[in-house]
Amino acid sequence: MKGDSQCDSAVMHANRIAMARYLVTKSRSGSTNRLARELGIQYAYARRIMQELEGAGLVSAPDKRGARTVASGVFVSEK
């Protein structure tokens, strides 16, 4: 059913966001490239996840070189 596949996609996306939060927090690295490699996903999807993490306050916006800073502290923001 079409609804089931959308639900599965949403669950997979939520799981990837959770894994990304863990990896970024543990490694203290805001690298989109690294995230793509670690999660085995395409760069464009990793970039989208990083933008979500930015919105949640976990990483900063990219600086002029494209580098992101990982925020310190405990994060409770969930979207």
N, C-alpha and C positions, 0 to 999 in steps of 0.2 A: 504494500500500500504506500501511496505517496506520503501520507502523514507520518508513517513509521520512519521513512528514510530522512525526513526533515528532523524528526525527533532524534534519530541516531546522529545526524550531523551536528545538532545542537549539543548533544552529550559529548561527542568527540571534541568539539570546539572548547567546551567548558573544561574538559580534561587537559587539553593542550594549554589552555590559559593557566590552569593550576600547575602543570609541569613547568611552564615558563616562569611563573612566579617563584617556584622553588629554585630553578636553575639560576635565575638572575640574582636572587637573594643569596644563595649559597656561594656562587662564584664571584659576586660583586662586580659582574661584567654586564654592561648594557649593550653588548655587541649583537646587532641583528644577525650578522653572519654566523656568529657562534651559536646563537639560538637556532638558526636554520639547520646547522650541522647536528647539534645535540638532539633536536627533535625529529630530524629526518624529514623536514618539510621544505617547501620551496621558499626562496628568499622573500618573495612578495607576500606570502602568508605570514612569515616571521615578522616582516615589517608591520603588517596589520596588527599582529599580536603586540608588538612593541608600542604601537600607538595606543592600544587599549591599556597597556601597563602605564604608559605616560599619563593617560586620563585618570587612572587610579592613584597616581602619585608615587608609583614605585620607581620610575626612572624619569630623568629630566628630558626636556625636549633636546633634540640634537643641537650641538654647538656648531660653529662655522665650519669645523672639520668633520662634522657628522657624528662625533662622539657623544655618548649619553653618560650621565652620572647616575649611579644607583643611590637612591635616598637611603638614609640610615634610619633605624627605628622599627617599630612594629606597625604593620599595615593592616587595617581592618576594612578598608574600602573594597567593596565587592560590587560589581555591576551586574 
